[in-house]
Amino acid sequence: MDLRQTVESVVQEIGKVLPTPLDAEQTGKVSEIVEKALVEVMRDLAKHHSGVVQECCPPDQDLAHKIAREIAQKNDALIANLTGLR
């Protein structure tokens, strides 16, 4: 499931628990909020995993830095692709 599908699914679930249905403008605003939250979580996870790699491989700091750089580059590409889906 891609970001857009996930956002739409979450917004639909939110709409089900509200007493009145969301109109198009509200749906758009809620979608933006959910999307921003998901992207922020992705960034935090990437940052966390990058730190874990550096902590787990102290004797191989060069390898840890290479892996962390690779994770950061892939995360940047992912965020750019997800942002392009808007």
Biopython code that builds the backbone (N, CA, C, O; Angstrom):
import numpy as np
from Bio.PDB.StructureBuilder import StructureBuilder

atoms = [
    (1, "MET", "N", (0.853, -1.172, 0.000)),
    (1, "MET", "CA", (0.000, 0.000, 0.000)),
    (1, "MET", "C", (0.898, 1.235, 0.000)),
    (1, "MET", "O", (1.821, 1.338, 0.809)),
    (2, "ASP", "N", (0.625, 2.172, -0.912)),
    (2, "ASP", "CA", (1.441, 3.380, -0.945)),
    (2, "ASP", "C", (0.870, 4.440, -0.005)),
    (2, "ASP", "O", (-0.170, 4.240, 0.623)),
    (3, "LEU", "N", (1.562, 5.558, 0.076)),
    (3, "LEU", "CA", (1.182, 6.612, 1.019)),
    (3, "LEU", "C", (-0.236, 7.110, 0.752)),
    (3, "LEU", "O", (-1.028, 7.266, 1.682)),
    (4, "ARG", "N", (-0.552, 7.357, -0.508)),
    (4, "ARG", "CA", (-1.870, 7.898, -0.848)),
    (4, "ARG", "C", (-2.974, 6.937, -0.405)),
    (4, "ARG", "O", (-3.976, 7.366, 0.167)),
    (5, "GLN", "N", (-2.796, 5.654, -0.665)),
    (5, "GLN", "CA", (-3.801, 4.667, -0.268)),
    (5, "GLN", "C", (-3.934, 4.603, 1.252)),
    (5, "GLN", "O", (-5.040, 4.497, 1.781)),
    (6, "THR", "N", (-2.817, 4.668, 1.936)),
    (6, "THR", "CA", (-2.844, 4.638, 3.400)),
    (6, "THR", "C", (-3.585, 5.851, 3.951)),
    (6, "THR", "O", (-4.423, 5.726, 4.844)),
    (7, "VAL", "N", (-3.268, 7.026, 3.410)),
    (7, "VAL", "CA", (-3.933, 8.255, 3.862)),
    (7, "VAL", "C", (-5.431, 8.157, 3.616)),
    (7, "VAL", "O", (-6.229, 8.467, 4.501)),
    (8, "GLU", "N", (-5.816, 7.728, 2.423)),
    (8, "GLU", "CA", (-7.243, 7.619, 2.110)),
    (8, "GLU", "C", (-7.939, 6.632, 3.043)),
    (8, "GLU", "O", (-9.060, 6.878, 3.488)),
    (9, "SER", "N", (-7.281, 5.528, 3.335)),
    (9, "SER", "CA", (-7.857, 4.528, 4.232)),
    (9, "SER", "C", (-8.052, 5.087, 5.639)),
    (9, "SER", "O", (-9.097, 4.882, 6.257)),
    (10, "VAL", "N", (-7.044, 5.793, 6.137)),
    (10, "VAL", "CA", (-7.127, 6.378, 7.475)),
    (10, "VAL", "C", (-8.226, 7.437, 7.527)),
    (10, "VAL", "O", (-8.991, 7.489, 8.491)),
    (11, "VAL", "N", (-8.310, 8.274, 6.507)),
    (11, "VAL", "CA", (-9.331, 9.318, 6.473)),
    (11, "VAL", "C", (-10.728, 8.691, 6.427)),
    (11, "VAL", "O", (-11.652, 9.195, 7.066)),
    (12, "GLN", "N", (-10.885, 7.614, 5.689)),
    (12, "GLN", "CA", (-12.178, 6.920, 5.647)),
    (12, "GLN", "C", (-12.537, 6.379, 7.035)),
    (12, "GLN", "O", (-13.685, 6.480, 7.469)),
    (13, "GLU", "N", (-11.563, 5.813, 7.715)),
    (13, "GLU", "CA", (-11.808, 5.283, 9.064)),
    (13, "GLU", "C", (-12.175, 6.415, 10.029)),
    (13, "GLU", "O", (-13.057, 6.255, 10.874)),
    (14, "ILE", "N", (-11.505, 7.540, 9.902)),
    (14, "ILE", "CA", (-11.835, 8.697, 10.741)),
    (14, "ILE", "C", (-13.264, 9.137, 10.445)),
    (14, "ILE", "O", (-14.036, 9.419, 11.362)),
    (15, "GLY", "N", (-13.610, 9.192, 9.170)),
    (15, "GLY", "CA", (-14.954, 9.604, 8.780)),
    (15, "GLY", "C", (-16.039, 8.704, 9.341)),
    (15, "GLY", "O", (-17.146, 9.163, 9.625)),
    (16, "LYS", "N", (-15.726, 7.424, 9.503)),
    (16, "LYS", "CA", (-16.715, 6.474, 10.017)),
    (16, "LYS", "C", (-17.069, 6.730, 11.483)),
    (16, "LYS", "O", (-18.182, 6.430, 11.912)),
    (17, "VAL", "N", (-16.142, 7.276, 12.241)),
    (17, "VAL", "CA", (-16.399, 7.480, 13.672)),
    (17, "VAL", "C", (-16.961, 8.870, 13.985)),
    (17, "VAL", "O", (-17.357, 9.139, 15.120)),
    (18, "LEU", "N", (-16.995, 9.742, 12.992)),
    (18, "LEU", "CA", (-17.531, 11.081, 13.211)),
    (18, "LEU", "C", (-19.052, 11.061, 13.072)),
    (18, "LEU", "O", (-19.598, 10.271, 12.301)),
    (19, "PRO", "N", (-19.729, 11.923, 13.814)),
    (19, "PRO", "CA", (-21.197, 11.938, 13.759)),
    (19, "PRO", "C", (-21.746, 12.435, 12.417)),
    (19, "PRO", "O", (-22.841, 12.046, 12.010)),
    (20, "THR", "N", (-20.987, 13.290, 11.734)),
    (20, "THR", "CA", (-21.423, 13.778, 10.416)),
    (20, "THR", "C", (-20.307, 13.498, 9.409)),
    (20, "THR", "O", (-19.129, 13.544, 9.764)),
    (21, "PRO", "N", (-20.664, 13.211, 8.167)),
    (21, "PRO", "CA", (-19.634, 12.929, 7.158)),
    (21, "PRO", "C", (-18.769, 14.160, 6.869)),
    (21, "PRO", "O", (-19.221, 15.299, 6.987)),
    (22, "LEU", "N", (-17.529, 13.904, 6.493)),
    (22, "LEU", "CA", (-16.618, 14.988, 6.115)),
    (22, "LEU", "C", (-16.980, 15.468, 4.717)),
    (22, "LEU", "O", (-17.279, 14.667, 3.831)),
    (23, "ASP", "N", (-16.950, 16.796, 4.528)),
    (23, "ASP", "CA", (-17.137, 17.301, 3.168)),
    (23, "ASP", "C", (-15.782, 17.269, 2.455)),
    (23, "ASP", "O", (-14.775, 16.893, 3.055)),
    (24, "ALA", "N", (-15.755, 17.655, 1.198)),
    (24, "ALA", "CA", (-14.529, 17.567, 0.395)),
    (24, "ALA", "C", (-13.394, 18.397, 0.991)),
    (24, "ALA", "O", (-12.247, 17.951, 1.019)),
    (25, "GLU", "N", (-13.709, 19.599, 1.467)),
    (25, "GLU", "CA", (-12.673, 20.463, 2.041)),
    (25, "GLU", "C", (-12.101, 19.854, 3.319)),
    (25, "GLU", "O", (-10.885, 19.846, 3.515)),
    (26, "GLN", "N", (-12.968, 19.348, 4.181)),
    (26, "GLN", "CA", (-12.519, 18.725, 5.425)),
    (26, "GLN", "C", (-11.700, 17.465, 5.125)),
    (26, "GLN", "O", (-10.685, 17.208, 5.772)),
    (27, "THR", "N", (-12.146, 16.695, 4.152)),
    (27, "THR", "CA", (-11.416, 15.482, 3.772)),
    (27, "THR", "C", (-10.011, 15.847, 3.317)),
    (27, "THR", "O", (-9.049, 15.168, 3.676)),
    (28, "GLY", "N", (-9.884, 16.900, 2.537)),
    (28, "GLY", "CA", (-8.572, 17.346, 2.074)),
    (28, "GLY", "C", (-7.674, 17.779, 3.212)),
    (28, "GLY", "O", (-6.490, 17.445, 3.240)),
    (29, "LYS", "N", (-8.238, 18.525, 4.156)),
    (29, "LYS", "CA", (-7.449, 18.997, 5.299)),
    (29, "LYS", "C", (-7.006, 17.840, 6.189)),
    (29, "LYS", "O", (-5.858, 17.793, 6.631)),
    (30, "VAL", "N", (-7.921, 16.909, 6.449)),
    (30, "VAL", "CA", (-7.579, 15.752, 7.277)),
    (30, "VAL", "C", (-6.524, 14.909, 6.560)),
    (30, "VAL", "O", (-5.604, 14.399, 7.200)),
    (31, "SER", "N", (-6.646, 14.757, 5.249)),
    (31, "SER", "CA", (-5.662, 14.001, 4.470)),
    (31, "SER", "C", (-4.278, 14.618, 4.600)),
    (31, "SER", "O", (-3.292, 13.902, 4.772)),
    (32, "GLU", "N", (-4.198, 15.945, 4.520)),
    (32, "GLU", "CA", (-2.913, 16.632, 4.666)),
    (32, "GLU", "C", (-2.312, 16.389, 6.045)),
    (32, "GLU", "O", (-1.111, 16.145, 6.166)),
    (33, "ILE", "N", (-3.136, 16.455, 7.076)),
    (33, "ILE", "CA", (-2.654, 16.237, 8.443)),
    (33, "ILE", "C", (-2.112, 14.819, 8.594)),
    (33, "ILE", "O", (-1.034, 14.614, 9.151)),
    (34, "VAL", "N", (-2.860, 13.853, 8.100)),
    (34, "VAL", "CA", (-2.443, 12.447, 8.209)),
    (34, "VAL", "C", (-1.158, 12.223, 7.415)),
    (34, "VAL", "O", (-0.239, 11.563, 7.900)),
    (35, "GLU", "N", (-1.086, 12.766, 6.205)),
    (35, "GLU", "CA", (0.096, 12.583, 5.368)),
    (35, "GLU", "C", (1.335, 13.177, 6.030)),
    (35, "GLU", "O", (2.395, 12.551, 6.055)),
    (36, "LYS", "N", (1.194, 14.394, 6.566)),
    (36, "LYS", "CA", (2.332, 15.027, 7.246)),
    (36, "LYS", "C", (2.785, 14.190, 8.441)),
    (36, "LYS", "O", (3.984, 14.049, 8.682)),
    (37, "ALA", "N", (1.836, 13.637, 9.185)),
    (37, "ALA", "CA", (2.181, 12.820, 10.343)),
    (37, "ALA", "C", (2.924, 11.560, 9.903)),
    (37, "ALA", "O", (3.912, 11.174, 10.529)),
    (38, "LEU", "N", (2.460, 10.922, 8.837)),
    (38, "LEU", "CA", (3.119, 9.706, 8.359)),
    (38, "LEU", "C", (4.537, 9.994, 7.860)),
    (38, "LEU", "O", (5.459, 9.224, 8.128)),
    (39, "VAL", "N", (4.707, 11.089, 7.146)),
    (39, "VAL", "CA", (6.037, 11.452, 6.655)),
    (39, "VAL", "C", (6.969, 11.745, 7.832)),
    (39, "VAL", "O", (8.135, 11.351, 7.811)),
    (40, "GLU", "N", (6.465, 12.429, 8.852)),
    (40, "GLU", "CA", (7.275, 12.723, 10.037)),
    (40, "GLU", "C", (7.693, 11.432, 10.746)),
    (40, "GLU", "O", (8.834, 11.305, 11.192)),
    (41, "VAL", "N", (6.779, 10.492, 10.846)),
    (41, "VAL", "CA", (7.095, 9.202, 11.461)),
    (41, "VAL", "C", (8.184, 8.494, 10.656)),
    (41, "VAL", "O", (9.108, 7.917, 11.228)),
    (42, "MET", "N", (8.071, 8.540, 9.322)),
    (42, "MET", "CA", (9.085, 7.902, 8.464)),
    (42, "MET", "C", (10.459, 8.527, 8.709)),
    (42, "MET", "O", (11.463, 7.822, 8.804)),
    (43, "ARG", "N", (10.491, 9.845, 8.809)),
    (43, "ARG", "CA", (11.772, 10.524, 9.060)),
    (43, "ARG", "C", (12.344, 10.126, 10.416)),
    (43, "ARG", "O", (13.537, 9.846, 10.535)),
    (44, "ASP", "N", (11.491, 10.102, 11.436)),
    (44, "ASP", "CA", (11.949, 9.722, 12.772)),
    (44, "ASP", "C", (12.472, 8.293, 12.795)),
    (44, "ASP", "O", (13.499, 8.016, 13.414)),
    (45, "LEU", "N", (11.770, 7.387, 12.122)),
    (45, "LEU", "CA", (12.213, 5.992, 12.068)),
    (45, "LEU", "C", (13.560, 5.873, 11.364)),
    (45, "LEU", "O", (14.440, 5.142, 11.819)),
    (46, "ALA", "N", (13.717, 6.584, 10.265)),
    (46, "ALA", "CA", (14.987, 6.532, 9.542)),
    (46, "ALA", "C", (16.124, 7.058, 10.414)),
    (46, "ALA", "O", (17.215, 6.490, 10.437)),
    (47, "LYS", "N", (15.857, 8.146, 11.129)),
    (47, "LYS", "CA", (16.869, 8.721, 12.019)),
    (47, "LYS", "C", (17.225, 7.722, 13.125)),
    (47, "LYS", "O", (18.395, 7.532, 13.457)),
    (48, "HIS", "N", (16.196, 7.095, 13.681)),
    (48, "HIS", "CA", (16.413, 6.115, 14.744)),
    (48, "HIS", "C", (17.226, 4.930, 14.237)),
    (48, "HIS", "O", (18.187, 4.512, 14.882)),
    (49, "HIS", "N", (16.841, 4.390, 13.080)),
    (49, "HIS", "CA", (17.545, 3.228, 12.550)),
    (49, "HIS", "C", (18.977, 3.565, 12.177)),
    (49, "HIS", "O", (19.875, 2.735, 12.322)),
    (50, "SER", "N", (19.186, 4.764, 11.703)),
    (50, "SER", "CA", (20.534, 5.194, 11.383)),
    (50, "SER", "C", (21.394, 5.216, 12.654)),
    (50, "SER", "O", (22.548, 4.788, 12.636)),
    (51, "GLY", "N", (20.823, 5.716, 13.749)),
    (51, "GLY", "CA", (21.544, 5.745, 15.021)),
    (51, "GLY", "C", (21.813, 4.354, 15.557)),
    (51, "GLY", "O", (22.879, 4.095, 16.115)),
    (52, "VAL", "N", (20.857, 3.458, 15.392)),
    (52, "VAL", "CA", (21.022, 2.077, 15.856)),
    (52, "VAL", "C", (22.169, 1.407, 15.105)),
    (52, "VAL", "O", (22.965, 0.677, 15.697)),
    (53, "VAL", "N", (22.249, 1.655, 13.814)),
    (53, "VAL", "CA", (23.328, 1.065, 13.017)),
    (53, "VAL", "C", (24.672, 1.528, 13.545)),
    (53, "VAL", "O", (25.601, 0.729, 13.662)),
    (54, "GLN", "N", (24.788, 2.801, 13.865)),
    (54, "GLN", "CA", (26.058, 3.319, 14.358)),
    (54, "GLN", "C", (26.391, 2.759, 15.735)),
    (54, "GLN", "O", (27.561, 2.536, 16.046)),
    (55, "GLU", "N", (25.374, 2.530, 16.562)),
    (55, "GLU", "CA", (25.607, 1.990, 17.900)),
    (55, "GLU", "C", (25.968, 0.505, 17.861)),
    (55, "GLU", "O", (26.784, 0.043, 18.658)),
    (56, "CYS", "N", (25.372, -0.231, 16.950)),
    (56, "CYS", "CA", (25.566, -1.680, 16.950)),
    (56, "CYS", "C", (26.902, -2.094, 16.353)),
    (56, "CYS", "O", (27.342, -3.225, 16.559)),
    (57, "CYS", "N", (27.540, -1.225, 15.636)),
    (57, "CYS", "CA", (28.767, -1.601, 14.922)),
    (57, "CYS", "C", (29.962, -0.742, 15.323)),
    (57, "CYS", "O", (30.643, -0.217, 14.443)),
    (58, "PRO", "N", (30.250, -0.573, 16.643)),
    (58, "PRO", "CA", (31.346, 0.330, 17.012)),
    (58, "PRO", "C", (32.703, -0.051, 16.419)),
    (58, "PRO", "O", (33.443, 0.843, 16.011)),
    (59, "PRO", "N", (33.069, -1.354, 16.350)),
    (59, "PRO", "CA", (34.379, -1.646, 15.772)),
    (59, "PRO", "C", (34.430, -1.340, 14.278)),
    (59, "PRO", "O", (35.499, -1.084, 13.722)),
    (60, "ASP", "N", (33.285, -1.371, 13.646)),
    (60, "ASP", "CA", (33.222, -1.126, 12.211)),
    (60, "ASP", "C", (32.561, 0.218, 11.942)),
    (60, "ASP", "O", (31.577, 0.293, 11.206)),
    (61, "GLN", "N", (33.096, 1.276, 12.535)),
    (61, "GLN", "CA", (32.477, 2.593, 12.401)),
    (61, "GLN", "C", (32.359, 3.022, 10.942)),
    (61, "GLN", "O", (31.374, 3.647, 10.550)),
    (62, "ASP", "N", (33.372, 2.683, 10.137)),
    (62, "ASP", "CA", (33.317, 3.057, 8.726)),
    (62, "ASP", "C", (32.128, 2.383, 8.053)),
    (62, "ASP", "O", (31.405, 3.022, 7.288)),
    (63, "LEU", "N", (31.922, 1.114, 8.326)),
    (63, "LEU", "CA", (30.793, 0.383, 7.768)),
    (63, "LEU", "C", (29.478, 0.963, 8.298)),
    (63, "LEU", "O", (28.518, 1.128, 7.545)),
    (64, "ALA", "N", (29.443, 1.267, 9.576)),
    (64, "ALA", "CA", (28.236, 1.836, 10.174)),
    (64, "ALA", "C", (27.896, 3.174, 9.522)),
    (64, "ALA", "O", (26.729, 3.455, 9.250)),
    (65, "HIS", "N", (28.913, 3.997, 9.272)),
    (65, "HIS", "CA", (28.669, 5.292, 8.630)),
    (65, "HIS", "C", (28.174, 5.101, 7.196)),
    (65, "HIS", "O", (27.287, 5.822, 6.740)),
    (66, "LYS", "N", (28.746, 4.132, 6.492)),
    (66, "LYS", "CA", (28.299, 3.863, 5.122)),
    (66, "LYS", "C", (26.839, 3.412, 5.118)),
    (66, "LYS", "O", (26.050, 3.869, 4.291)),
    (67, "ILE", "N", (26.484, 2.527, 6.029)),
    (67, "ILE", "CA", (25.102, 2.039, 6.098)),
    (67, "ILE", "C", (24.165, 3.186, 6.483)),
    (67, "ILE", "O", (23.086, 3.329, 5.909)),
    (68, "ALA", "N", (24.578, 3.995, 7.447)),
    (68, "ALA", "CA", (23.752, 5.127, 7.870)),
    (68, "ALA", "C", (23.547, 6.111, 6.722)),
    (68, "ALA", "O", (22.443, 6.619, 6.528)),
    (69, "ARG", "N", (24.614, 6.382, 5.956)),
    (69, "ARG", "CA", (24.500, 7.277, 4.797)),
    (69, "ARG", "C", (23.537, 6.707, 3.762)),
    (69, "ARG", "O", (22.714, 7.424, 3.193)),
    (70, "GLU", "N", (23.660, 5.398, 3.529)),
    (70, "GLU", "CA", (22.797, 4.737, 2.561)),
    (70, "GLU", "C", (21.328, 4.808, 3.001)),
    (70, "GLU", "O", (20.439, 5.063, 2.188)),
    (71, "ILE", "N", (21.089, 4.581, 4.283)),
    (71, "ILE", "CA", (19.722, 4.679, 4.810)),
    (71, "ILE", "C", (19.203, 6.101, 4.624)),
    (71, "ILE", "O", (18.064, 6.292, 4.196)),
    (72, "ALA", "N", (20.018, 7.091, 4.938)),
    (72, "ALA", "CA", (19.603, 8.492, 4.804)),
    (72, "ALA", "C", (19.292, 8.834, 3.353)),
    (72, "ALA", "O", (18.315, 9.528, 3.074)),
    (73, "GLN", "N", (20.125, 8.348, 2.419)),
    (73, "GLN", "CA", (19.880, 8.626, 1.002)),
    (73, "GLN", "C", (18.585, 7.982, 0.534)),
    (73, "GLN", "O", (17.802, 8.608, -0.180)),
    (74, "LYS", "N", (18.357, 6.739, 0.930)),
    (74, "LYS", "CA", (17.132, 6.044, 0.533)),
    (74, "LYS", "C", (15.913, 6.716, 1.171)),
    (74, "LYS", "O", (14.856, 6.814, 0.549)),
    (75, "ASN", "N", (16.067, 7.174, 2.411)),
    (75, "ASN", "CA", (14.972, 7.875, 3.074)),
    (75, "ASN", "C", (14.653, 9.181, 2.354)),
    (75, "ASN", "O", (13.484, 9.515, 2.161)),
    (76, "ASP", "N", (15.689, 9.920, 1.955)),
    (76, "ASP", "CA", (15.469, 11.169, 1.223)),
    (76, "ASP", "C", (14.735, 10.904, -0.088)),
    (76, "ASP", "O", (13.825, 11.645, -0.459)),
    (77, "ALA", "N", (15.134, 9.844, -0.785)),
    (77, "ALA", "CA", (14.466, 9.489, -2.041)),
    (77, "ALA", "C", (13.015, 9.102, -1.778)),
    (77, "ALA", "O", (12.123, 9.486, -2.534)),
    (78, "LEU", "N", (12.776, 8.342, -0.711)),
    (78, "LEU", "CA", (11.416, 7.928, -0.363)),
    (78, "LEU", "C", (10.546, 9.137, -0.049)),
    (78, "LEU", "O", (9.418, 9.232, -0.534)),
    (79, "ILE", "N", (11.057, 10.058, 0.756)),
    (79, "ILE", "CA", (10.298, 11.256, 1.111)),
    (79, "ILE", "C", (10.004, 12.081, -0.142)),
    (79, "ILE", "O", (8.899, 12.602, -0.293)),
    (80, "ALA", "N", (10.977, 12.203, -1.036)),
    (80, "ALA", "CA", (10.754, 12.949, -2.278)),
    (80, "ALA", "C", (9.666, 12.280, -3.110)),
    (80, "ALA", "O", (8.802, 12.958, -3.666)),
    (81, "ASN", "N", (9.704, 10.961, -3.197)),
    (81, "ASN", "CA", (8.683, 10.241, -3.964)),
    (81, "ASN", "C", (7.303, 10.379, -3.308)),
    (81, "ASN", "O", (6.304, 10.586, -3.998)),
    (82, "LEU", "N", (7.250, 10.267, -1.992)),
    (82, "LEU", "CA", (5.972, 10.387, -1.300)),
    (82, "LEU", "C", (5.413, 11.794, -1.439)),
    (82, "LEU", "O", (4.209, 11.974, -1.620)),
    (83, "THR", "N", (6.288, 12.791, -1.354)),
    (83, "THR", "CA", (5.854, 14.163, -1.500)),
    (83, "THR", "C", (5.336, 14.400, -2.912)),
    (83, "THR", "O", (4.392, 15.166, -3.103)),
    (84, "GLY", "N", (5.940, 13.754, -3.899)),
    (84, "GLY", "CA", (5.499, 13.877, -5.283)),
    (84, "GLY", "C", (4.132, 13.284, -5.532)),
    (84, "GLY", "O", (3.486, 13.613, -6.527)),
    (85, "LEU", "N", (3.676, 12.409, -4.642)),
    (85, "LEU", "CA", (2.374, 11.785, -4.803)),
    (85, "LEU", "C", (1.230, 12.712, -4.418)),
    (85, "LEU", "O", (0.073, 12.421, -4.718)),
    (86, "ARG", "N", (1.533, 13.804, -3.769)),
    (86, "ARG", "CA", (0.482, 14.731, -3.313)),
    (86, "ARG", "C", (-0.352, 15.220, -4.448)),
    (86, "ARG", "O", (-1.278, 16.005, -4.241)),
]
sb = StructureBuilder()
sb.init_structure("model")
sb.init_model(0)
sb.init_chain("A")
sb.init_seg("    ")
for serial, (resi, resn, name, xyz) in enumerate(atoms, 1):
    if name == "N":
        sb.init_residue(resn, " ", resi, " ")
    sb.init_atom(name, np.array(xyz, "f"), 0.0, 1.0, " ", f" {name:<3s}", serial, name[0])
structure = sb.get_structure()
